[in-house]
C-alpha cells in the first residue's frame, strides 16, 4: 500500500495541534460590559505528526488518541464520547456503523469545551432590550429615553453539540442510539443493563460494527460489553471482566452486572430459585451494649431457629444471612422481647402482627421504571459465584427474551 502524502496540515488540526485556552473580548462587546468569550489557538505541533503514515495507520493512531477506542471483539469497540464531527468521520473510516451512547445530557453540557464548537456558529446570541426601572418611568411619561441592550445566548452548548454530531452521523450513515445511564449510579446501571445488552445483541445480529461509549469510556460502556460476553457467549463473569479490562483501561460496574444477572435469572424462575444463595444480607440492630440480640424470621427454620447477632461497635449488632431472591418477614428478639426495627421497612402479616420486611433481588424488565429505593439499615450484597448449569440456561434464555422484546426499534439510520 502506498503512503498517502497530505498537502497541508489543516486536516490534522484536531490531533496535531495542542490547544491553549485564551480569553478575548468579542468585537460586539465593549470593555465595560465585561463579557468574555473563550477561544483556542494552536501553539505547537506534536512531534509525531503522521505525514509519512499510510491512511489506515493514521486512522488507528488518531482514534486511539482522540477517543481512547479499543477493539474488544470483531464487531465491538469501546471508548469515550464523540466530541467533534471529525471523530464521526474517523469512526466511519474505521468501519463503525452504529454507536450506542450512555452519556446523559448533564454530562454532555459539562464535558470539555471543544475547540471546534467554541466559535461564532456555536454561540448564537440575540440582542434583547432591557427596560430598567428608570426606562419604565420615562416610558410612562412619554419621555425620551436611551435604550439599554444586553446579549442573550439562545442555544446551549450541549444542544448544539448533540445536533451537529447527530447530523454528522446521518451524513456518514452511522446509526446513533442514545440511552442515558447516570454516572456513578450502579443501581441505575443494574436496572438498565438488560436493555443495553439486548440492544447490542440486536445490532450485532444486523451485522453492525458497534462503538459502545459513555463520557469517559471507563465504567458504563465497558460494563455493557462485559455483560454481553457473560450473558450471550456463556463466558464467566470473571473471564469476561478480565477480557475487557485486559484490552481497555477501565473499571466496569462489576457489582451492577452481578445484580442484573440474578435479576434476569429471576425473570424466568417465577419466584422459585433452584440453586445456592445469591445474596448476602447483613441485618443491623441498633440497641445498647450488653443486650442479647437474636434475629428470627421466614429464613430461620420458619421462625423456630433464631440467629444470634454479633456486637460490633457502640450500639450496633449484626447478623449475616445468605438468601435467595424473594420477600422475607423477620423480627428481633431483644433480651426475650420480640421487637421490630424502626430503621427498616415494615409490613403486617396475616395475623396483623407488625414485622420488618426485606425483598431480596428483583426481576429484570425490558424498559424498567427506576423505583425510589427505600431507606433500610440492613446491608445487602450480591454474591458473585460460578453459575450452575441450570442458572446458565435460564440466564441465556432471559437475556435473549429481553433482546427480542426490544420492539419496535428500527435499526437503521434516521
C-alpha positions in Angstrom: 0.0 0.0 0.0 1.4 3.4 -1.0 1.9 6.1 1.5 -0.6 9.0 1.4 1.1 12.4 1.4 -1.3 15.1 2.6 -0.8 18.6 1.1 -1.2 20.6 4.3 -1.7 20.2 8.0 -5.2 21.6 8.2 -6.6 18.1 8.1 -4.7 17.3 11.3 -5.8 20.3 13.4 -7.8 18.2 15.7 -4.9 16.0 16.7 -1.6 17.7 15.7 -2.1 20.9 17.5 -2.0 21.4 21.2 -4.6 24.0 22.1 -4.0 26.8 24.5 -7.1 28.4 26.1 -7.2 32.2 26.0 -9.9 34.7 26.7 -10.7 37.6 24.3 -13.3 40.2 24.1 -15.9 39.7 21.4 -16.0 42.5 18.9 -19.6 43.1 19.7 -19.0 44.0 23.3 -17.4 46.9 24.9 -14.7 46.6 27.6 -17.2 48.0 30.1 -19.6 45.1 29.6 -17.0 42.6 30.9 -18.5 39.8 28.8 -15.7 37.5 27.7 -15.6 34.6 25.3 -13.2 31.6 25.2 -11.2 30.9 22.1 -8.4 28.5 21.3 -5.2 28.9 19.4 -2.6 26.4 18.2 0.7 26.9 19.9 2.9 24.0 18.7 2.9 20.9 16.5 3.2 17.5 18.1 6.4 15.7 17.4 4.8 12.5 16.0 2.9 14.3 13.1 1.8 11.4 10.8 2.7 12.8 7.4 4.5 9.7 6.3 2.0 7.2 7.5 -0.5 5.5 5.3 -4.2 6.3 5.9 -5.0 3.1 7.9 -2.2 3.7 10.3 -3.2 7.3 10.7 -6.8 6.4 11.5 -5.7 3.9 14.1 -3.4 6.4 15.9 -6.0 9.2 15.8 -8.8 7.0 17.0 -6.8 5.8 20.0 -5.6 9.3 20.9 -8.9 11.1 20.4 -11.4 8.6 21.8 -9.3 6.0 23.6 -11.0 3.5 21.4 -10.2 -0.2 21.8 -11.5 -3.2 19.8 -12.9 -5.9 22.1 -14.3 -8.3 19.5 -14.5 -8.3 15.7 -17.7 -6.2 15.9 -17.5 -4.4 19.3 -15.4 -1.3 20.1 -15.3 0.7 23.4 -14.2 4.3 24.0 -15.0 7.8 25.2 -17.8 10.0 23.9 -17.8 11.6 20.5 -16.9 15.3 20.7 -16.4 16.5 17.2 -17.6 15.9 13.6 -14.1 14.7 12.8 -14.5 11.9 15.3 -17.6 10.7 13.4 -15.6 10.7 10.1 -12.8 8.7 11.7 -15.3 6.1 13.1 -16.8 5.8 9.7 -13.4 5.2 8.1 -12.7 2.5 10.7 -15.9 0.7 9.6 -18.1 1.6 12.6 -21.8 1.6 11.5 -23.6 2.1 14.9 -22.9 4.0 18.1 -24.6 3.2 21.5 -24.1 6.2 23.8 -24.8 6.1 27.6 -23.9 9.7 28.2 -26.5 11.9 30.0 -27.5 15.4 29.0 -25.9 16.9 32.1 -22.6 15.2 31.3 -22.7 16.4 27.7 -23.2 20.0 29.0 -20.3 19.8 31.4 -17.8 17.8 29.4 -14.9 19.6 27.8 -15.3 22.8 25.9 -14.3 21.6 22.4 -12.2 23.8 20.2 -14.4 23.1 17.1 -17.5 24.2 18.9 -16.3 27.4 20.6 -16.9 29.6 17.6 -19.4 32.0 16.2 -21.8 29.4 14.9 -21.9 27.7 18.3 -22.6 30.7 20.4 -25.7 32.2 18.9 -26.6 35.5 20.6 -29.7 37.6 20.4 -29.8 41.3 21.2 -32.5 42.0 23.8 -33.7 45.3 25.0 -33.7 45.7 28.8 -36.2 48.0 30.4 -34.7 49.3 33.6 -36.9 50.9 36.3 -35.9 54.4 35.1 -36.7 53.5 31.5 -40.2 52.3 32.5 -40.9 55.6 34.4 -39.7 57.5 31.3 -41.9 55.5 29.1 -45.0 56.1 31.3 -44.5 59.8 30.8 -43.7 59.5 27.1 -40.3 61.0 27.8 -37.3 60.3 25.5 -35.2 57.5 26.9 -32.0 55.8 25.9 -32.5 52.1 25.2 -30.4 49.6 27.1 -29.5 46.3 25.5 -27.9 43.0 26.5 -26.8 39.9 24.6 -28.5 36.6 25.4 -27.4 33.2 24.3 -30.3 31.4 22.7 -28.9 27.9 22.1 -27.0 25.9 24.7 -23.7 24.1 24.1 -25.0 20.6 24.8 -28.0 21.1 22.4 -25.8 22.4 19.6 -23.2 19.7 20.1 -25.7 16.9 20.0 -27.3 18.4 16.9 -24.1 18.6 14.9 -22.9 15.1 15.9 -26.3 13.6 15.0 -26.3 15.3 11.7 -22.7 14.1 11.1 -23.8 10.5 11.9 -26.6 10.7 9.4 -24.2 12.0 6.8 -21.8 9.1 7.3 -24.7 6.6 7.5 -24.0 5.7 11.2 -26.9 4.7 13.4 -26.7 6.8 16.7 -28.6 5.5 19.7 -28.6 7.5 23.0 -29.7 5.6 26.1 -28.7 7.7 29.2 -27.4 6.0 32.3 -26.4 8.1 35.3 -22.7 8.2 36.0 -21.7 6.7 39.4 -25.1 5.1 39.9 -24.7 1.3 40.0 -28.4 0.8 40.8 -29.4 2.7 37.7 -26.9 0.8 35.7 -28.2 -2.5 37.1 -31.8 -1.8 36.0 -30.9 -0.6 32.5 -28.2 -3.1 31.7 -30.6 -5.9 30.3 -31.9 -3.4 27.7 -28.4 -2.3 26.8 -27.2 -5.8 26.2 -30.3 -6.7 24.3 -29.9 -3.7 22.1 -26.2 -4.6 21.5 -27.2 -8.1 20.5 -29.8 -6.8 18.1 -27.3 -4.6 16.4 -24.7 -7.3 16.1 -27.3 -9.6 14.6 -27.8 -7.0 11.9 -24.0 -7.2 11.2 -23.3 -3.7 12.6 -19.9 -2.8 13.9 -20.8 -1.1 17.2 -19.0 1.6 19.1 -20.2 1.5 22.7 -19.4 4.7 24.6 -20.2 6.8 27.6 -18.5 10.0 28.7 -15.0 8.6 29.5 -15.4 5.0 28.3 -14.3 4.0 31.8 -17.3 2.4 33.5 -20.7 2.1 31.8 -19.8 1.2 28.3 -17.3 -1.5 29.2 -19.8 -2.8 31.8 -22.3 -3.3 28.9 -19.7 -5.2 26.9 -18.7 -7.4 29.9 -22.4 -8.2 30.5 -22.8 -9.1 26.8 -19.9 -11.5 26.9 -21.2 -13.0 30.2 -24.8 -13.4 29.2 -24.7 -14.1 25.4 -21.4 -16.1 24.9 -21.6 -18.2 28.1 -18.4 -16.7 29.4 -18.0 -16.5 33.2 -18.2 -13.0 34.7 -14.6 -13.2 35.9 -13.3 -14.2 32.5 -15.4 -11.6 30.7 -14.3 -8.9 33.1 -10.6 -9.8 32.5 -11.0 -9.9 28.7 -12.4 -6.3 28.6 -10.1 -4.8 31.2 -7.1 -6.5 29.6 -7.8 -4.8 26.3 -9.1 -1.5 27.5 -8.1 0.6 30.6 -11.4 0.7 32.5 -13.2 -0.2 35.7 -16.7 -1.6 34.8 -19.5 -1.7 37.3 -18.9 -5.4 38.3 -21.4 -5.4 41.1 -24.1 -4.0 38.8 -23.5 -6.8 36.3 -23.8 -9.4 39.0 -27.0 -7.8 40.4 -28.5 -7.7 36.9 -27.5 -11.3 36.3 -29.6 -12.5 39.2 -32.5 -10.2 38.1 -32.5 -11.8 34.7 -32.5 -15.3 36.2 -35.4 -14.4 38.5 -37.3 -13.3 35.4 -37.7 -16.9 34.3 -37.8 -18.6 37.7 -41.3 -17.5 38.7 -40.2 -16.9 42.3 -38.6 -20.4 42.8 -34.9 -20.2 42.8 -33.2 -23.6 42.2 -29.6 -23.2 43.3 -27.4 -21.8 46.0 -28.0 -18.5 47.7 -27.5 -15.4 45.6 -27.3 -12.5 48.1 -25.6 -11.9 51.4 -27.7 -9.7 53.8 -26.3 -8.1 56.9 -29.2 -7.4 59.3 -28.4 -4.5 61.6 -29.9 -3.7 65.0 -29.0 -0.5 66.9 -29.5 -1.2 70.6 -27.5 -1.0 73.8 -24.2 -2.6 74.7 -24.7 -5.8 76.7 -28.1 -6.8 75.2 -28.8 -10.3 73.9 -29.9 -9.8 70.3 -31.3 -12.5 68.1 -32.7 -12.5 64.5 -35.7 -14.6 63.6 -37.8 -14.8 60.5 -39.0 -16.8 57.5 -35.4 -17.8 56.7 -34.6 -19.2 60.2 -36.3 -22.5 60.1 -39.8 -20.9 59.8 -39.2 -18.7 62.8 -38.0 -21.6 65.0 -34.2 -21.2 64.9 -33.1 -17.7 66.0 -29.6 -16.5 64.9 -27.6 -14.6 67.5 -26.4 -11.2 66.4 -22.8 -10.2 67.0 -22.0 -6.9 68.8 -19.8 -4.7 66.7 -19.2 -1.1 67.8 -21.3 1.0 70.2 -25.0 0.2 69.8 -24.5 -1.8 66.6 -25.4 -5.5 66.3 -25.1 -7.5 63.1 -26.2 -10.9 61.8 -25.3 -12.1 58.3 -27.5 -14.4 56.3 -27.3 -15.8 52.8 -30.6 -15.7 50.9 -32.1 -16.5 47.5 -34.4 -13.9 45.8 -37.7 -13.4 47.4 -39.6 -11.5 50.2 -38.9 -12.3 53.8 -40.5 -11.2 57.1 -38.4 -11.0 60.2 -38.1 -9.6 63.7 -35.5 -9.2 66.5 -35.6 -10.8 70.0 -34.0 -8.4 72.4 -33.5 -9.8 75.9 -36.5 -12.1 75.4 -38.8 -9.4 73.9 -39.9 -9.6 70.3 -39.4 -6.2 68.5 -39.2 -4.8 65.0 -36.7 -2.2 63.8 -37.9 1.3 63.1 -35.0 1.9 60.7 -36.2 -0.7 58.2 -39.4 -1.2 56.2 -42.3 -2.9 58.0 -45.4 -5.0 56.9 -48.2 -6.7 58.8 -48.6 -10.4 58.4 -51.9 -12.4 58.2 -52.4 -12.2 61.9 -52.0 -8.4 62.0 -48.5 -8.5 63.7 -46.1 -5.8 62.6 -42.8 -7.3 61.2 -39.9 -6.0 59.3 -39.8 -7.0 55.6 -36.9 -7.3 53.2 -37.1 -8.0 49.4 -34.0 -9.8 48.1 -33.3 -9.4 44.4 -35.6 -8.1 41.7 -37.0 -9.1 38.3 -35.5 -7.7 35.2 -37.7 -5.9 32.7 -37.2 -4.5 29.2 -37.9 -0.9 30.0 -37.6 -0.6 33.7 -39.1 2.2 35.9 -36.4 3.1 38.3 -38.1 2.9 41.7 -37.0 5.1 44.6 -35.0 2.9 47.0 -36.5 2.5 50.5 -34.3 3.5 53.4 -33.1 0.4 55.2 -30.5 -0.1 57.9 -29.6 -3.5 56.5 -26.8 -4.1 54.0 -27.4 -6.3 51.0 -24.7 -7.5 48.8 -24.8 -9.7 45.7 -22.8 -13.0 45.8 -20.6 -13.4 42.8 -20.1 -17.1 42.2 -20.0 -19.6 39.3 -23.4 -20.3 37.9 -24.9 -23.7 37.9 -25.8 -25.3 34.6 -29.5 -24.6 35.2 -28.7 -21.0 36.1 -26.6 -20.5 32.9 -29.5 -21.9 30.8 -32.0 -19.5 32.4 -29.7 -16.6 32.1 -29.2 -17.1 28.3 -33.0 -17.6 27.9 -33.8 -14.4 29.8 -31.2 -12.3 28.1 -32.4 -13.3 24.7 -36.1 -12.7 25.7 -35.2 -9.2 26.6 -33.2 -8.7 23.4 -36.0 -9.7 21.1 -38.6 -7.8 23.2 -37.0 -4.5 22.2 -39.7 -3.6 19.8 -40.4 -1.6 17.8 -36.9 -0.3 17.3 -35.9 0.5 13.7 -32.3 -0.4 13.5 -31.4 1.9 10.6 -30.1 5.4 10.3 -32.8 8.0 10.7 
